[in-house]
Amino acid sequence: FAYSFVAALVTGVVVGLVPALRSSRGNLNAVLHQSGRGVVGGRARFRAALVAIQVGGSLILLIVAGLFTRSLQAAQRTNLGFDANHVVNFYMDPTEIGYSPQQAQEFYKQLLARITQLPGVETVATASSAPMGYYGNGDGLIIDGYQPPAGQPGPGAQFELISGDYFNTMKIPLVTGRAFRDSENESASAVAIVNEAMAKKYWPNQDPVGRHFRRATEPKRPIEIVGVAKDARYNLGSGPVNSNFYLPTSQHPALGALACLQVRTTGDPAAMIPEIERTVHSLAADLPVFDVQTMTQALYTLNGLLMYQLGAGLAAAMGLLGLILSIVGVYGIISYSVSQRTQEIGIRMALGAQPGSILSLVLRQGVWIVSAGLVFGIACALGCAKLVGKFLVVSGSDPLTYGTVSAALACVALLACYVPARRGTKVNPIVALRHE
């Protein structure tokens, strides 16, 4: 974002200064003594082309800002599949202070038992990552009888390592099947809970409970599906929910040492942070606890809604800068045109031309410049939208965004044309005919 901001800022300033510098180098006396045949020739066309590019550039940035704003609004309305209210997250990894994976699991078991007893705590669980977090696990899958569509990669899914009360803590309901049992440890048969998206993708029109799959990293260990959970979004973006499955941490201690402690409280979760941290350090005084934040705050990280806020804000700021330069450019071009065509305007008015026809005559040039800029801007915006499309929730060709931004920019730019054009209708024919 910083690179884009600086690049766009420099580009906008350079594009805005070029016509101004070219105009400042002109001979004022020569300009005032040119014939009144209007702004013609290569230099005039060059100025007009630069202004049209300014208009188009502003439109591109404002459309991108609009797409990010619309994506932010859509993301805020998205059903996440879990309840983010009254939850606070704490990341930790006991192996950093010398614990073995098995010792880490024993530590978590004791920690969960202690935190459950704290006043104000409703439920508590651990997971390998939190929604919108920076950590995640994924693996290829081996599913007997499944053949991927032609040209598609083999089966795979993201997965979470969780403790037993995870679904209650995050308020993710089970659609069918059961939750994990305390007896399901390393020596027991491997089990998993899959989300609806994974069930529909790999076992369409079937009940996946009781079926088996294997992870590509553990191809000899079959995993039995014991339940199906409602879909939950672990990252914001366009498209359907990703395939996801859940494994009990107790069966995979080597993978579950780094964990997110998630505590659901009855009151303000932020107020519980000091007490929970004291409880953690009562069991492991030297254990670092990091990325402490409420689940609501986690939604506004770069992996969540903050990305859309930054995208909208930066693009809007750059677009408004470009818009200002465009208005100045359009105003300057039309003002220059009026001054160059003073004699022509005087002749037309002496021959009976009405102010409305003079206004139309002068505005026509501005309309052409603005129209060319809009066409250029829309074409480029469609290309830019493809580049940022994976970050958007709405379509990169969202007609409401394109229509609204284009109409608003056209109105502002044409208003900038109207002011000097209106001044042209006030020309005194006698004075104009004497103009040289």
C-alpha positions as CSV (number, residue, x, y, z in Angstrom):
1,F,0.0,0.0,0.0
2,A,2.8,2.4,0.9
3,Y,4.5,1.8,-2.5
4,S,1.2,2.3,-4.4
5,F,0.5,5.5,-2.5
6,V,3.9,7.1,-3.2
7,A,3.8,5.9,-6.8
8,A,0.3,7.3,-7.4
9,L,1.1,10.5,-5.6
10,V,4.2,11.2,-7.6
11,T,2.4,10.2,-10.8
12,G,-0.5,12.5,-10.1
13,V,1.7,15.5,-9.2
14,V,3.9,15.0,-12.3
15,V,0.9,14.7,-14.6
16,G,-0.7,17.7,-13.0
17,L,2.5,19.8,-13.2
18,V,3.3,19.1,-16.9
19,P,0.5,21.2,-18.4
20,A,1.2,23.9,-15.9
21,L,4.9,24.0,-16.7
22,R,4.2,24.0,-20.4
23,S,1.8,26.9,-20.0
24,S,4.3,28.8,-17.8
25,R,6.9,28.6,-20.5
26,G,4.7,30.2,-23.1
27,N,5.2,33.7,-24.3
28,L,2.3,35.7,-22.8
29,N,2.4,38.4,-25.6
30,A,2.4,35.7,-28.2
31,V,-0.6,34.1,-26.6
32,L,-2.5,37.3,-26.4
33,H,-1.8,38.1,-30.1
34,Q,-2.7,34.8,-31.5
35,S,-5.7,34.8,-33.8
36,G,-9.0,33.8,-32.3
37,R,-9.5,30.6,-34.2
38,G,-9.6,28.6,-31.0
39,V,-7.2,26.3,-29.3
40,V,-5.7,24.3,-32.2
41,G,-2.5,22.5,-33.0
42,G,-0.3,20.0,-31.3
43,R,0.3,21.8,-28.1
44,A,-3.4,22.3,-27.4
45,R,-4.2,18.7,-28.2
46,F,-1.3,17.6,-25.9
47,R,-2.7,19.6,-23.0
48,A,-6.2,18.2,-23.6
49,A,-4.8,14.7,-23.7
50,L,-3.0,15.2,-20.4
51,V,-6.2,16.5,-18.7
52,A,-8.2,13.5,-20.1
53,I,-5.5,11.2,-18.6
54,Q,-5.9,13.0,-15.3
55,V,-9.6,12.5,-15.4
56,G,-9.2,8.8,-16.2
57,G,-6.6,8.3,-13.5
58,S,-8.8,9.9,-10.9
59,L,-11.7,7.7,-12.1
60,I,-9.5,4.5,-11.7
61,L,-8.5,5.3,-8.2
62,L,-12.0,6.4,-7.1
63,I,-13.5,3.2,-8.6
64,V,-11.0,1.1,-6.7
65,A,-11.9,3.0,-3.6
66,G,-15.5,2.4,-4.3
67,L,-14.9,-1.3,-4.8
68,F,-13.1,-1.6,-1.5
69,T,-15.8,0.4,0.3
70,R,-18.5,-1.9,-1.2
71,S,-16.4,-4.9,-0.2
72,L,-16.1,-3.6,3.3
73,Q,-19.8,-3.2,3.6
74,A,-20.5,-6.6,2.1
75,A,-17.9,-8.2,4.5
76,Q,-19.5,-6.6,7.5
77,R,-22.8,-8.2,6.5
78,T,-21.2,-11.6,5.9
79,N,-22.4,-14.4,8.1
80,L,-19.1,-15.6,9.7
81,G,-20.6,-18.8,11.1
82,F,-19.4,-18.0,14.6
83,D,-20.1,-15.5,17.3
84,A,-17.2,-13.1,17.7
85,N,-18.8,-11.2,20.7
86,H,-17.4,-11.8,24.2
87,V,-14.4,-13.8,23.0
88,V,-10.7,-13.0,23.7
89,N,-7.7,-14.7,22.2
90,F,-4.2,-15.4,23.6
91,Y,-1.5,-17.1,21.6
92,M,1.3,-19.1,23.3
93,D,3.7,-22.0,22.6
94,P,5.1,-23.9,25.6
95,T,7.8,-25.6,23.5
96,E,9.5,-22.1,23.4
97,I,10.4,-22.6,27.0
98,G,11.5,-26.2,26.7
99,Y,8.2,-28.2,27.0
100,S,7.9,-31.3,24.9
101,P,4.7,-31.6,22.8
102,Q,3.2,-34.0,25.4
103,Q,4.1,-31.6,28.3
104,A,2.5,-28.8,26.3
105,Q,-0.7,-30.7,26.1
106,E,-0.7,-31.4,29.8
107,F,-0.1,-27.7,30.4
108,Y,-3.1,-26.8,28.3
109,K,-5.3,-29.3,30.1
110,Q,-4.4,-27.7,33.4
111,L,-4.8,-24.2,32.0
112,L,-8.3,-24.9,30.6
113,A,-9.3,-26.4,34.0
114,R,-8.1,-23.3,35.9
115,I,-9.6,-20.7,33.5
116,T,-12.9,-22.4,33.5
117,Q,-13.1,-21.7,37.3
118,L,-12.5,-18.0,36.9
119,P,-15.6,-15.7,37.6
120,G,-16.9,-14.3,34.3
121,V,-15.7,-17.1,32.1
122,E,-18.4,-19.0,30.2
123,T,-16.4,-21.5,28.2
124,V,-12.7,-21.9,27.1
125,A,-10.9,-23.8,24.4
126,T,-7.7,-24.0,22.4
127,A,-7.3,-24.0,18.7
128,S,-4.3,-24.0,16.4
129,S,-5.4,-20.6,15.0
130,A,-8.1,-18.0,15.4
131,P,-10.4,-16.7,12.6
132,M,-8.7,-13.9,10.7
133,G,-5.4,-15.0,12.3
134,Y,-2.0,-15.3,10.7
135,Y,-1.5,-19.0,11.4
136,G,-3.1,-21.9,9.6
137,N,-2.7,-25.6,8.6
138,G,-3.5,-27.3,5.4
139,D,-2.9,-30.7,3.9
140,G,-3.6,-32.8,0.9
141,L,-6.2,-35.6,1.4
142,I,-6.5,-39.2,0.3
143,I,-10.2,-40.0,-0.1
144,D,-11.1,-43.5,-1.4
145,G,-13.4,-43.3,-4.4
146,Y,-13.0,-39.5,-5.0
147,Q,-11.8,-38.4,-8.5
148,P,-11.1,-34.7,-8.9
149,P,-12.7,-33.0,-12.0
150,A,-10.4,-32.9,-15.1
151,G,-7.8,-30.3,-14.8
152,Q,-8.4,-29.8,-11.0
153,P,-5.8,-30.5,-8.3
154,G,-6.3,-33.4,-5.9
155,P,-8.3,-33.1,-2.8
156,G,-7.1,-30.9,0.1
157,A,-8.4,-28.8,2.9
158,Q,-7.5,-26.5,5.8
159,F,-7.6,-27.9,9.3
160,E,-7.8,-26.8,12.9
161,L,-6.5,-28.6,16.0
162,I,-9.0,-28.0,18.7
163,S,-9.8,-28.9,22.3
164,G,-13.1,-30.4,23.2
165,D,-15.2,-27.3,24.0
166,Y,-14.1,-25.4,20.9
167,F,-17.5,-25.5,19.2
168,N,-19.3,-24.2,22.3
169,T,-16.8,-21.5,22.8
170,M,-17.1,-20.2,19.2
171,K,-20.8,-20.9,19.0
172,I,-20.4,-23.1,15.9
173,P,-23.2,-25.7,15.9
174,L,-22.8,-29.3,14.8
175,V,-25.2,-30.2,12.0
176,T,-24.9,-33.9,12.5
177,G,-22.8,-36.4,14.5
178,R,-21.0,-35.7,17.8
179,A,-18.2,-33.7,19.4
180,F,-14.9,-35.1,20.4
181,R,-14.6,-37.2,23.5
182,D,-12.0,-36.9,26.2
183,S,-11.0,-40.5,25.7
184,E,-9.9,-39.8,22.1
185,N,-6.1,-39.6,22.6
186,E,-3.0,-40.6,20.7
187,S,-3.7,-44.3,21.2
188,A,-7.3,-44.1,20.1
189,S,-8.5,-44.3,16.5
190,A,-8.1,-41.0,14.7
191,V,-11.3,-38.9,14.3
192,A,-12.3,-35.6,12.7
193,I,-15.2,-33.3,12.3
194,V,-15.6,-31.8,8.8
195,N,-17.4,-28.6,7.8
196,E,-20.4,-28.5,5.5
197,A,-18.3,-27.3,2.6
198,M,-16.0,-30.3,2.8
199,A,-18.9,-32.7,3.2
200,K,-20.6,-31.4,0.1
201,K,-17.5,-31.3,-2.0
202,Y,-16.1,-34.8,-1.2
203,W,-19.3,-36.7,-0.2
204,P,-22.1,-35.0,-2.2
205,N,-25.6,-36.3,-1.4
206,Q,-24.1,-38.6,1.2
207,D,-23.8,-38.7,5.0
208,P,-20.1,-38.4,5.6
209,V,-20.3,-39.5,9.3
210,G,-18.6,-42.9,9.6
211,R,-16.6,-42.4,6.4
212,H,-12.8,-42.2,6.4
213,F,-10.1,-40.1,4.8
214,R,-6.3,-39.8,5.2
215,R,-4.0,-36.8,5.3
216,A,-1.2,-36.8,2.7
217,T,1.4,-36.3,5.4
218,E,0.1,-39.4,7.3
219,P,-1.2,-41.7,4.5
220,K,-1.2,-44.8,6.7
221,R,-3.5,-43.4,9.4
222,P,-7.2,-43.4,8.5
223,I,-9.3,-40.7,10.1
224,E,-13.0,-41.4,10.8
225,I,-15.5,-38.6,10.4
226,V,-17.6,-38.3,13.6
227,G,-19.5,-35.1,12.9
228,V,-20.3,-32.3,10.5
229,A,-20.1,-28.6,11.7
230,K,-21.7,-25.5,10.2
231,D,-19.5,-23.6,7.9
232,A,-17.4,-20.9,9.5
233,R,-15.2,-18.3,7.7
234,Y,-11.6,-18.2,8.9
235,N,-10.8,-15.4,6.4
236,L,-12.8,-12.8,4.6
237,G,-13.0,-12.8,0.9
238,S,-15.1,-13.5,-2.1
239,G,-16.3,-17.0,-3.0
240,P,-17.6,-19.9,-1.0
241,V,-16.3,-21.1,2.4
242,N,-13.2,-23.3,2.1
243,S,-13.2,-26.9,2.9
244,N,-12.1,-27.3,6.5
245,F,-11.9,-30.1,9.1
246,Y,-11.1,-30.2,12.8
247,L,-8.8,-32.6,14.6
248,P,-8.6,-33.1,18.4
249,T,-5.3,-31.7,19.7
250,S,-5.1,-34.7,22.1
251,Q,-4.5,-37.0,19.1
252,H,-1.9,-34.7,17.5
253,P,0.2,-33.2,20.3
254,A,3.2,-32.5,18.0
255,L,1.1,-30.2,15.8
256,G,-0.8,-28.5,18.6
257,A,2.0,-26.9,20.7
258,L,1.4,-23.4,19.2
259,A,-2.2,-22.7,20.2
260,C,-4.7,-19.9,20.5
261,L,-6.4,-19.9,23.9
262,Q,-10.0,-18.6,23.3
263,V,-12.1,-17.6,26.2
264,R,-15.8,-16.7,26.0
265,T,-16.8,-14.4,28.8
266,T,-20.1,-13.3,30.2
267,G,-19.1,-9.6,30.2
268,D,-16.4,-7.4,28.6
269,P,-13.7,-9.8,27.3
270,A,-11.0,-7.1,27.4
271,A,-11.6,-6.7,31.2
272,M,-10.7,-10.4,31.7
273,I,-7.2,-10.1,29.9
274,P,-5.1,-9.4,33.1
275,E,-6.7,-12.1,35.1
276,I,-6.3,-14.7,32.4
277,E,-2.7,-13.8,31.8
278,R,-2.0,-14.1,35.5
279,T,-3.5,-17.6,35.4
280,V,-1.3,-18.6,32.5
281,H,1.8,-17.3,34.3
282,S,0.8,-19.1,37.5
283,L,1.4,-22.3,35.6
284,A,4.4,-21.2,33.4
285,A,5.9,-18.0,34.6
286,D,8.3,-17.5,31.6
287,L,5.8,-18.4,28.9
288,P,5.4,-15.6,26.4
289,V,1.8,-14.7,25.6
290,F,1.3,-12.7,22.4
291,D,-1.3,-11.5,19.9
292,V,-3.7,-10.8,22.8
293,Q,-6.9,-9.3,21.5
294,T,-10.7,-9.7,21.5
295,M,-12.2,-11.6,18.7
296,T,-14.0,-8.4,17.6
297,Q,-10.6,-6.7,17.3
298,A,-9.2,-9.6,15.4
299,L,-11.9,-9.1,12.7
300,Y,-10.2,-5.7,12.0
301,T,-6.7,-7.0,11.2
302,L,-5.1,-7.1,7.8
303,N,-6.6,-10.6,7.3
304,G,-10.0,-9.2,8.1
305,L,-11.8,-5.9,7.6
306,L,-8.8,-3.7,8.0
307,M,-7.6,-4.6,4.5
308,Y,-10.8,-3.2,3.0
309,Q,-10.6,-0.1,5.1
310,L,-7.0,0.6,4.1
311,G,-7.8,-0.1,0.4
312,A,-10.7,2.2,0.4
313,G,-9.0,4.9,2.4
314,L,-5.7,5.0,0.4
315,A,-7.4,4.7,-3.0
316,A,-9.9,7.5,-2.0
317,A,-7.1,9.8,-0.9
318,M,-5.2,9.3,-4.1
319,G,-8.3,9.6,-6.2
320,L,-9.3,12.9,-4.5
321,L,-5.8,14.3,-5.2
322,G,-6.2,13.3,-8.8
323,L,-9.7,14.7,-8.9
324,I,-8.4,18.1,-7.7
325,L,-5.7,18.1,-10.4
326,S,-8.3,17.1,-13.0
327,I,-10.6,20.0,-12.0
328,V,-7.7,22.4,-12.2
329,G,-6.7,21.0,-15.5
330,V,-10.2,21.1,-17.0
331,Y,-10.8,24.6,-15.7
332,G,-7.5,25.8,-17.1
333,I,-8.1,24.3,-20.6
334,I,-11.5,25.8,-20.9
335,S,-10.4,29.2,-19.5
336,Y,-7.5,29.2,-22.0
337,S,-9.9,28.2,-24.8
338,V,-12.2,31.1,-23.9
339,S,-9.4,33.6,-23.9
340,Q,-8.1,32.3,-27.3
341,R,-11.6,32.4,-28.9
342,T,-12.6,35.8,-27.6
343,Q,-12.7,37.3,-31.1
344,E,-14.5,34.3,-32.5
345,I,-17.1,34.6,-29.8
346,G,-17.5,38.3,-30.4
347,I,-18.1,37.7,-34.1
348,R,-20.7,35.0,-33.4
349,M,-22.5,37.3,-30.9
350,A,-22.4,40.2,-33.3
351,L,-24.1,38.0,-35.9
352,G,-26.9,37.2,-33.4
353,A,-25.7,34.1,-31.6
354,Q,-27.5,33.6,-28.3
355,P,-25.6,33.0,-25.0
356,G,-26.9,29.4,-24.9
357,S,-25.3,28.6,-28.2
358,I,-22.0,30.2,-27.1
359,L,-22.1,28.2,-23.8
360,S,-22.7,25.0,-25.8
361,L,-19.8,25.9,-28.2
362,V,-17.3,26.4,-25.3
363,L,-18.6,23.4,-23.3
364,R,-18.3,21.0,-26.2
365,Q,-14.5,20.9,-25.8
366,G,-14.8,20.1,-22.1
367,V,-17.4,17.4,-22.7
368,W,-15.0,15.7,-25.2
369,I,-12.1,15.9,-22.7
370,V,-14.2,14.5,-19.8
371,S,-15.8,11.8,-22.0
372,A,-12.4,10.6,-23.3
373,G,-11.1,10.5,-19.7
374,L,-14.1,8.5,-18.5
375,V,-13.8,6.0,-21.3
376,F,-10.0,5.6,-20.7
377,G,-10.6,5.4,-16.9
378,I,-13.3,2.8,-17.1
379,A,-11.3,0.6,-19.4
380,C,-8.2,0.8,-17.1
381,A,-10.3,0.3,-14.0
382,L,-11.7,-3.0,-15.3
383,G,-8.1,-4.1,-15.8
384,C,-7.0,-2.9,-12.3
385,A,-10.1,-4.7,-10.8
386,K,-8.7,-8.0,-12.1
387,L,-5.5,-7.4,-10.3
388,V,-7.2,-6.7,-6.9
389,G,-10.1,-9.0,-7.5
390,K,-8.9,-11.7,-5.1
391,F,-9.1,-9.1,-2.3
392,L,-12.6,-8.0,-3.1
393,V,-15.9,-9.4,-1.9
394,V,-18.0,-7.7,-4.6
395,S,-17.4,-8.1,-8.3
396,G,-14.5,-6.2,-9.8
397,S,-17.0,-4.9,-12.4
398,D,-19.7,-3.9,-9.9
399,P,-22.1,-1.7,-12.0
400,L,-23.3,0.3,-9.1
401,T,-19.7,1.4,-8.2
402,Y,-18.8,2.2,-11.8
403,G,-22.0,4.1,-12.5
404,T,-22.0,6.1,-9.3
405,V,-18.3,7.1,-9.4
406,S,-18.4,7.9,-13.1
407,A,-21.5,10.0,-12.8
408,A,-20.1,11.9,-9.8
409,L,-16.8,12.6,-11.5
410,A,-18.5,13.7,-14.7
411,C,-20.7,16.2,-12.8
412,V,-17.7,17.7,-10.9
413,A,-15.5,17.9,-14.1
414,L,-18.3,19.4,-16.2
415,L,-19.0,22.0,-13.4
416,A,-15.3,22.9,-13.7
417,C,-16.0,23.4,-17.4
418,Y,-19.1,25.4,-16.9
419,V,-17.6,28.3,-14.8
420,P,-15.2,29.5,-17.5
421,A,-17.6,28.7,-20.3
422,R,-20.2,30.8,-18.6
423,R,-17.7,33.7,-18.5
424,G,-17.5,33.4,-22.3
425,T,-21.1,34.3,-22.7
426,K,-20.5,37.6,-20.9
427,V,-18.1,38.8,-23.6
428,N,-18.8,42.3,-25.0
429,P,-19.0,41.9,-28.8
430,I,-17.5,45.3,-29.4
431,V,-14.5,44.7,-27.1
432,A,-14.1,41.2,-28.5
433,L,-13.9,42.4,-32.1
434,R,-11.1,44.8,-31.1
435,H,-9.3,41.9,-29.3
436,E,-5.9,41.0,-30.8
